[in-house]
């Protein structure tokens, strides 16, 4: 008798399971529009607004149809490059000069003498402030995608996202060496550059800093091209970088701190000289979703100038004034 009760109970449970499965399979109307593989980063995009320590104080509207790069010279003049041209503004955004170029410039750098270095697709062009072409360098190769340039009193450094390497030239345009190629003996891991965002810059002590975007970190190289230090963390939290390749761009404040921009989760942040996260300049709510290529520059007043390619603006951010309690 007891065995019959157990058997009947098992059959009843089995029938219940079958009925539930049938309902799910044949009577439930699934949401065909939902993507079960979609990686939802909405919660990360909301961020922590309490960490936003900067305020946008003004913006400028360049006349170029597309803008890609920004730089500031020693007199705080602002240089913007992009499709078929360059614009020069004073530090209040008033246009001082505009000249045409034969193509699109991806990046711009202004040296101590006022020469304007433009990174075209595969080569470098140098102009004076009147728009005169001074020199055009040789191509870096068929696969080259020049994304950043920086100049010291002895060398010119070019970041090539297409070939995933940094080139060093002398000031006359003579090639000297490649930097950052994978070398296990020198403990250089090699640059991972999945998309055309590959930035570099010169530190306040003349050191070369390069973003290794696929590894979510900054790498420092000495004059011999050896890797001397690095910092950065791959994480979805505010303190680090995430996505396929971030940060996309950076600039440096007067105390050696790093200002970084990201894509995917559109934001601008500040890190101390040692790479310790400090605060947020602007969060995702400040940008049109999908904005990428937020190039950065810092002027002598430590104002942060962000190039917003979607809004076609140069946006100026300053540190908020801390109100002390009476």
Phi, psi and omega per residue, in radians:
X1 nan -0.794 3.138
X2 -1.084 -0.678 -3.140
X3 -1.135 -0.635 3.115
X4 -1.137 -0.697 -3.132
X5 -1.115 -0.747 3.120
X6 -1.105 -0.724 -3.134
X7 -1.133 -0.770 3.121
X8 -1.112 -0.686 3.122
X9 -1.116 -0.701 3.134
X10 -1.143 -0.710 3.112
X11 -1.123 -0.694 3.123
X12 -1.113 -0.730 3.125
X13 -1.132 -0.712 3.134
X14 -1.115 -0.738 3.109
X15 -1.107 -0.679 3.111
X16 -1.078 -0.790 3.130
X17 -1.081 -0.739 -3.137
X18 -1.108 -0.737 3.128
X19 -1.112 -0.708 3.117
X20 -1.134 -0.736 3.122
X21 -1.117 -0.716 -3.137
X22 -1.109 -0.696 3.124
X23 -1.103 -0.743 -3.141
X24 -1.145 -0.677 -3.051
X25 -1.360 -0.670 -2.939
X26 -2.004 -0.310 -3.037
X27 -2.043 -0.201 3.106
X28 -1.530 2.352 3.141
X29 -1.666 1.738 -3.077
X30 -1.245 2.692 3.079
X31 -1.418 1.750 -3.069
X32 -1.222 -0.329 -3.087
X33 -1.463 -0.280 -3.097
X34 -1.312 2.447 3.086
X35 -1.780 1.859 -3.074
X36 -1.165 -0.259 -3.102
X37 -1.752 0.013 -3.098
X38 -1.152 2.331 3.131
X39 -1.646 1.844 -3.034
X40 -1.478 2.024 3.140
X41 -1.959 0.340 -3.096
X42 -0.997 -0.771 -3.098
X43 -1.119 -0.579 3.135
X44 -1.312 -0.512 -3.140
X45 -1.232 -0.453 -3.128
X46 -1.143 -0.585 3.017
X47 1.129 -2.934 3.115
X48 -2.074 1.725 -3.054
X49 -1.126 -0.360 3.131
X50 -1.158 -0.347 -3.120
X51 -1.555 -0.050 3.111
X52 -1.356 1.901 -3.049
X53 -1.910 0.150 3.129
X54 -2.116 2.727 3.084
X55 -2.209 2.480 3.056
X56 -1.391 2.122 -3.025
X57 -1.822 -0.395 3.092
X58 -2.938 2.975 3.037
X59 -2.587 2.710 3.130
X60 -2.076 2.673 3.139
X61 -2.079 1.696 3.090
X62 -1.107 2.786 -3.136
X63 -1.581 -0.210 -3.122
X64 -1.094 2.523 -3.106
X65 -1.219 -0.461 3.054
X66 -2.555 2.368 -3.102
X67 -2.053 2.440 -3.048
X68 -2.260 -0.558 -3.038
X69 -2.407 2.660 3.140
X70 -2.438 2.550 3.074
X71 -2.618 2.807 3.103
X72 -2.248 2.370 3.122
X73 -1.618 -3.084 -3.050
X74 -1.200 -0.253 3.084
X75 -1.762 0.217 3.123
X76 1.193 0.308 2.978
X77 -1.270 2.547 -3.035
X78 -1.864 2.260 -3.122
X79 -2.000 2.246 -3.130
X80 -2.182 2.253 3.115
X81 -2.083 2.783 3.133
X82 -3.141 -2.415 -3.058
X83 -1.297 1.942 3.018
X84 1.120 0.324 3.141
X85 -3.022 3.020 3.086
X86 -2.369 2.418 3.040
X87 -2.090 2.501 3.084
X88 -2.104 2.189 -3.127
X89 -2.076 2.718 2.961
X90 -1.412 -3.140 -3.024
X91 -1.276 -0.065 3.035
X92 -1.790 0.075 3.100
X93 1.549 0.134 3.107
X94 -1.385 2.308 -3.061
X95 -1.286 2.185 3.125
X96 -1.783 -0.553 -3.056
X97 -2.838 2.625 3.019
X98 -2.562 2.322 3.095
X99 -2.456 2.738 -3.078
X100 -1.582 2.652 3.037
X101 -2.291 2.841 -3.077
X102 -1.541 1.052 -3.131
X103 2.520 -2.812 -3.124
X104 -1.911 2.270 3.075
X105 -1.693 2.225 -3.136
X106 -1.463 -0.463 -3.055
X107 -2.687 2.828 -3.086
X108 -2.525 2.556 3.054
X109 -2.522 2.465 3.110
X110 -2.062 2.141 -3.089
X111 -1.490 -3.109 -3.059
X112 -1.139 -0.387 3.142
X113 -1.585 -0.074 3.141
X114 1.636 0.059 3.090
X115 -1.283 2.443 -3.069
X116 -1.814 2.046 3.127
X117 -1.730 2.164 3.138
X118 -2.012 2.232 3.038
X119 -1.567 1.874 3.077
X120 -1.491 -2.896 -3.099
X121 -1.037 -0.886 -3.022
X122 -2.238 0.083 -3.095
X123 -2.651 3.013 -3.138
X124 -1.893 2.466 3.023
X125 -2.203 2.456 -3.092
X126 -2.075 2.251 -3.101
X127 -2.173 2.794 2.937
X128 -1.654 3.068 -3.048
X129 -1.239 -0.204 3.076
X130 -1.559 -0.037 3.136
X131 1.612 0.181 3.111
X132 -1.430 2.284 3.126
X133 -1.321 2.065 -3.123
X134 -1.574 -0.675 -3.084
X135 -2.843 2.531 3.015
X136 -2.113 2.116 -3.100
X137 -1.433 2.877 3.123
X138 -1.151 2.740 3.109
X139 -1.134 2.529 3.052
X140 -1.488 0.037 3.101
X141 2.191 2.809 -3.075
X142 -1.064 -0.584 -3.086
X143 -1.635 0.087 -3.045
X144 -1.201 2.450 2.971
X145 -2.353 1.693 -3.086
X146 -1.363 2.170 -3.051
X147 -2.101 -0.212 -3.137
X148 -2.810 2.595 3.087
X149 -2.498 2.518 3.083
X150 -2.534 2.587 -3.019
X151 -2.296 2.377 2.997
X152 -1.971 -3.020 3.117
X153 -1.333 -0.050 -3.126
X154 -2.240 -0.355 -2.981
X155 -2.577 2.790 3.034
X156 -2.105 2.280 -3.124
X157 -2.016 2.325 -3.103
X158 -2.195 2.233 3.057
X159 -1.629 2.183 -3.126
X160 -2.008 1.781 -3.109
X161 -1.216 -0.502 -3.136
X162 -1.172 -0.757 3.141
X163 -1.718 0.005 3.033
X164 1.001 0.876 -3.099
X165 -2.693 2.800 3.025
X166 -1.896 2.325 3.091
X167 -1.799 2.475 3.015
X168 -2.006 2.242 3.110
X169 -2.141 2.806 2.934
X170 -1.445 3.071 -3.039
X171 -1.185 -0.278 3.105
X172 -1.569 -0.051 3.121
X173 1.641 0.224 3.095
X174 -1.482 2.234 -3.121
X175 -1.139 2.386 3.117
X176 -1.988 -0.896 3.134
X177 -2.925 2.895 3.004
X178 -1.707 2.537 -3.132
X179 -2.184 2.356 3.019
X180 1.657 0.065 3.057
X181 -1.163 2.559 -3.105
X182 -1.011 2.225 -3.114
X183 -2.619 1.674 -3.111
X184 -1.037 -0.566 -3.128
X185 -1.124 -0.750 3.133
X186 -1.538 0.055 -3.140
X187 1.042 0.704 3.050
X188 -1.793 2.012 -3.029
X189 -1.309 -0.326 -3.084
X190 1.611 2.597 -3.123
X191 -1.402 2.400 3.036
X192 -1.934 1.951 -3.024
X193 -2.247 1.481 -3.083
X194 -1.271 -0.361 -3.122
X195 -2.474 2.898 -3.010
X196 -1.336 0.978 3.049
X197 -2.303 1.847 -2.967
X198 -2.673 1.741 -2.961
X199 -1.937 2.698 3.042
X200 -2.535 2.877 3.133
X201 -2.899 2.929 -3.126
X202 -1.822 2.253 3.112
X203 -1.326 3.064 -3.069
X204 -1.268 -0.244 3.061
X205 -1.807 0.244 3.112
X206 1.474 0.097 -3.124
X207 -1.391 2.655 3.134
X208 -1.621 2.196 3.041
X209 -1.965 2.320 3.132
X210 -2.259 2.360 3.028
X211 -1.406 2.239 2.980
X212 -1.764 1.504 -2.875
X213 -1.119 -0.657 3.135
X214 -1.209 -0.347 3.095
X215 -1.763 0.007 3.094
X216 0.980 0.806 -3.128
X217 -2.639 2.846 3.028
X218 -1.725 2.498 3.103
X219 -2.214 2.373 3.126
X220 -1.854 2.338 -3.132
X221 -2.159 2.533 3.113
X222 -1.607 -3.036 -3.064
X223 -1.126 -0.427 3.123
X224 -1.502 -0.036 -3.127
X225 1.456 0.294 3.117
X226 -1.598 2.497 3.092
X227 -1.299 2.112 -3.071
X228 -1.890 -0.471 3.104
X229 -2.868 2.919 3.089
X230 -2.757 2.795 3.024
X231 -2.699 2.750 3.136
X232 2.399 2.625 -3.093
X233 -2.395 2.367 3.087
X234 -1.561 1.884 -3.091
X235 -2.818 2.725 3.083
X236 -1.431 -0.149 -3.124
X237 -1.313 2.885 -3.107
X238 -1.054 -0.509 -3.029
X239 -1.253 -0.327 -3.067
X240 -2.154 -2.746 -3.111
X241 -2.216 2.636 -3.105
X242 -2.479 -3.013 -3.116
X243 1.467 -2.979 -3.098
X244 -1.257 -0.532 -2.999
X245 -2.908 1.774 3.118
X246 -2.573 2.720 -0.031
X247 -1.257 2.793 -3.119
X248 -1.558 -0.558 -3.113
X249 -2.581 2.795 3.061
X250 -2.704 2.842 3.020
X251 -2.549 3.027 -3.064
X252 -2.215 2.391 3.067
X253 -1.401 2.985 -3.043
X254 -1.143 -0.416 3.136
X255 -1.593 0.137 3.138
X256 1.573 0.058 3.090
X257 -1.258 2.714 -3.120
X258 -1.781 2.312 2.969
X259 -1.838 2.182 -3.046
X260 -2.139 2.625 3.005
X261 -2.174 2.692 -3.103
X262 -2.330 2.812 2.996
X263 -2.078 2.931 -3.028
X264 1.506 -1.235 2.894
X265 -1.826 1.716 -2.995
X266 -1.241 1.984 -3.139
X267 -2.855 2.784 3.078
X268 -2.160 2.317 -3.078
X269 -2.333 2.923 3.083
X270 -2.158 2.346 3.055
X271 -2.126 2.539 3.088
X272 -1.173 2.992 -3.110
X273 -0.960 -0.501 3.132
X274 -1.590 0.051 3.113
X275 1.617 0.196 3.118
X276 -1.462 2.241 -3.139
X277 -1.046 2.348 3.139
X278 -1.935 -1.072 -3.063
X279 -2.847 -3.127 -3.120
X280 -1.890 2.414 3.052
X281 -1.574 -0.847 3.128
X282 -2.645 2.417 -3.127
X283 -1.738 -3.121 -3.105
X284 -1.005 -0.529 3.140
X285 -1.145 -0.265 -3.120
X286 -1.492 -0.107 -3.039
X287 -2.230 2.697 2.986
X288 -1.195 2.353 -3.107
X289 -1.021 2.335 -3.125
X290 1.656 -0.011 3.118
X291 -1.111 2.323 3.088
X292 -2.523 2.739 -3.095
X293 1.430 0.696 3.115
X294 -1.420 1.515 -3.141
X295 -1.250 2.695 -3.007
X296 -2.297 2.635 3.000
X297 -2.582 2.751 3.122
X298 -2.273 2.316 3.141
X299 -1.677 -3.075 -3.057
X300 -1.159 -0.326 3.109
X301 -1.600 0.101 -3.065
X302 1.122 0.421 2.958
X303 -1.294 2.447 3.117
X304 -1.710 2.128 3.132
X305 -1.853 2.081 -3.102
X306 -1.963 2.199 3.073
X307 -1.476 2.067 -3.136
X308 -1.849 1.741 -3.043
X309 -1.219 -0.391 3.138
X310 -1.387 -0.775 3.101
X311 -1.454 -0.160 -3.097
X312 0.956 0.897 -3.111
X313 -2.342 2.721 2.873
X314 -1.817 2.025 -3.029
X315 -1.857 2.325 -3.023
X316 -1.915 2.211 -3.128
X317 -2.095 2.436 3.058
X318 -2.263 2.707 -3.140
X319 -1.129 2.334 3.139
X320 -1.134 2.564 3.054
X321 -1.345 2.214 3.139
X322 -1.425 2.142 3.127
X323 -1.519 2.065 3.136
X324 -1.478 2.518 3.098
X325 -1.263 2.433 3.105
X326 -1.203 nan nan
